[in-house]
Amino acid sequence: MTESNGSAAPDQQEQKRSMPDWEKRFRAPRVSLPDWAEDAPDRSLFVSNATGTYELYAWDRATGEQRQVTDRPNGTTDGVLSPDGAWIWWFDDKDGDEFGVWRRQPFTGGEDELATPGLDPSYPAGLALGRDGRTAIVGRSTDDEGTTIHLARLGEPPAELYRHRESAGVGDLSHDGSLIAVEHTEHGDAMHSALRVLRPDGSAVAELDDTKGGTEELGLEVLGFAPVDGDTRLLVGHQRRGRWEPLVWDVATGEQTDLVLDLPGDVSAEWYPDGSGLLVAHSHEARSELFRYDLAGHDLTRIPTPQGTVSGATARPDGTVEFLWSSAARPSTVRSTTGETVLDPPGMKSPGSVPVEDVWVDGPGGRIHALVQKPAGSTGPLPTVFDIHGGPTWHDSDAFAAGPAAWVDHGYAVIRVNYRGSTGYGRAWTDALKHRVGLIELEDIAAVREWAVTSGLADPARLILTGGSWGGYLTLLGLGAQPDAWTLGIAAVPVADYVTAYHDEMEALKAMDRTLLGGTPEEVPERFEASSPLTYVDKVTAPVYISAGVNDPRCPIRQIDNYVKRLEARDAVHEVYRYDAGHGSLVVDERIKQVRLELDFAARHLNA
């Protein structure tokens, strides 16, 4: 972080005073949860927007020194600290296209160097670094090769350990470097991974596959090897009881120890540094909390955290826990169980916002959870923004978000819907999103819209449908499939033409689309047609605003251009903003510009 003497020039002070709260929320310095080196815990790595662009920072806790590691026009967020604390690895793509190579830089500073000579540019598919300071397990994905995983050792050519057309990724490398855990989808279901453990020579040690032998689709995920030399226990997430829960799998003996924790909702975990216990993260109904689970005594002890959302947590060698916490009303902070704030960046502090209210609405597939924010003291009916989350395997939570807070500042109610396909409400809710993709989510959004109008909260003549990524896709789909329901739509980095998007997107997302829709556009053309916003574009009557990154590998620009041309052909009211980045921007000024354009578009067309 940049050093400051705590004062600012008079014109800067006046600028800060006159700046609206919504803009302050974006400009206020933010930090991620610091990662720390396993064998050098005083050395940490985190992400911050202190310079106005999100970049990687090194932090020496012993001296207090913080140093900016990367400095690129479009920002950098993908970085890994080596276990010995000597090196910072970071992924070097071009202007957000997510296709590139790993580079590394000494923790203390110096020139960047190519981290894995001999490996061509690719999309990343996981990375695990060895404690010996010279070994890396590198996952790669390309359109031509599918997924490959390589053993890269300093001074030696990379050795290929794994190759498959379907998506896969590096899970973890054991503490002594003798075992490599891989998540794969060789069975063709990109939503439910199986696990394979390899030796450094590529030979298989063990397999765990919950997709076989039953009618249910069950997934597994790697949570990490035990942090002890010679320990062959692997912490695994499973879905055998309808939600995510942890178990301990000894890959040498095959023994599985199921951890039956009496907690509703999804449960994840990671090891304490001495391997004696687990740091348990519990997510339920859009909020989360932390526990310690003692493996010897089987005791589950709650770790006090405020009500809200813990976006990440880590147990330190001294037994303390650091966590990134926020609520819809209070900005994120990195806290410790010691009661201290771990990182407090200098500069402007972010204003808070209003808390969320929970709403449950009966829908066609079950009860739908929605989070509602509205201006303090306001009464309906209000202009209302339906802000739809991306993913789709994600969920909105009681966490601080500058975007929704900006709408509230301008007098709007904001509703966020955890539609079918969202995580955090059990496997059945997430897996309901199949074949009728997009249409299922819109049914749930429509049910919440009906509640919002009939309850008197929302003005039916001033309803905005908006979202980014998958939320942008649902926005365009909703404007065409439900044309009488929405006053206007604002879609950021959306899927607009599903067939073209499939052919142009990165390989891992093609695998996901084949899983969601049951095949390729050539195999199930009717499903792609039914789920594509382009199919319904001529039914769109509401004004449409679209923003798109020209280097986006997830929602590529060509398919958005196809949609826009159809709007242009019939002189439909629309505006398009293209910017030089990928799937969103890491530059604060660019983010503020986009929000300002969206607010202006809404004001002009709602008041017309």
PyMOL commands that set and color helices and strands:
alter all, ss='L'
color gray80, all
select helices_A, chain A and resi 10-18+21-27+402-409+427-431+439-454+470-481+498-504+507-517+525-531+533-539+557-569+588-606
alter helices_A, ss='H'
color red, helices_A
select strands_A, chain A and resi 35-37+40-48+55-60+66-68+79-81+87-93+100-106+113-114+123-129+135-142+146-153+159-164+168-173+180-184+194-198+204-208+220-225+233-238+245-250+256-258+266-271+277-284+287-294+300-303+309-315+321-326+333-336+341-343+357-363+366-373+382-388+413-418+458-468+488-492+544-549+574-579
alter strands_A, ss='S'
color yellow, strands_A
deselect
rebuild
show_as cartoon
